[in-house]
Amino acid sequence: MAPKSHAKEPSYYQLADGIRTTSGLDGGTVLDIAGNRIFRLNEVGELILHCVQEGWNEARIASHISRQYSVDEGQSKRDVHEFLEVLNERRLLDATTRPEKR
């Protein structure tokens, strides 16, 4: 009998209700309509948010950032996780279990 796998489920996020985004040459802007707040994102933050909107899980986003910016994958995983957690804490994102878009 094979032992049960305790692998952690991939972390997925989606934009929370009432959140709108725009992109520009120097990053992006997030508008929280319900909370009447505006956040500016640098180029990397905007890319991460774009990947979230495409349905990518946290691990895939970190791997993409690592390749795109020639960053150590371990560091990328930590940074992406921290960034997504901050957005989640500020109620800009919701955790979800939905699968990735293909």
N, C-alpha and C positions, 0 to 999 in steps of 0.2 A: 504494500500500500504506500503510495507516494505521499510525502508530507504536504500539508496545506501550504500554499504560497501566502506569504504575508506582504507581498509587494504593495507598495502604496499606489493608490489610484492616481492617475495623472490629474493635475489641477487645471480646471477649465474656468474661465470667467466670461461674463458677458456684460455689456453696458447696463447699468441700472436704468430703471424707468426715469424719464425726464432728463436724461443726459444727452447732449448734442456735442458733436466734435467738428472741427474744421482743421485743415492742413494748410501749411504755407511753406515757403522756402526755408524758413529757419526753425521749423518745428510745428507744433499744433496748439490748438486751444480747446479746452473742455469747458462747456457751459452746463452748470447744474441749475436747471430751470426752477425746480422746487425749492432748492436751498439758496437761490439767488447768488451763486458763486461762480467765479471764472478762474480757471487754472491754465497756466501756460506750460507747454511741454517743449523740451529741447528735441532735437532730431531723433535721438534714441528713444526717448519717451513716446514720441509720436509713432515711431515704428512699432514699438511694443503694443501700443493701443490699437494700431492698425491690425496687427496679428491677432489680437484678442477679437476684434470685430470679424475677422476671417474664420474664427472658430478654432484657432490653434491652441493646443494645451501649453502649459507652462514650460515643460521640457523642450518642446519643439521651438518655442520662442527663444529660449536661452541658447539652444544650439545654433539657431539662425543668427542671433546677435553675435555669438562667438565667432562664427565664420565671417560675417559681414564686416566686423570691426577688428578682426584679428586679436581677440581677447581670450584669455584662458577660459576654457569651458566651465571650470569650477567657479571662477569668479563671476562669470556671466550668469550661472544658475543662481548664485547668492543675490546678485544685483537685481535680476529680473524678479525673483521671489519677493525681495524686499519692496520693490517698486509696486508690484501687484498688490501686496498686502497693504501698503499705504493707500492706494486707490480704493481698495475694498473697505478699509477702516473709515475713509471719508465718504463712503456710500456712493462712490462713483461706479463701482463694479459690484456684481453679484457672483458668488461662486455657483457653479453649475456642474452637472454631470453629463451634459450633452456631448455627443461625439463631434469630432472635427469635421468641417466641410471638406469635401474632396475636390 
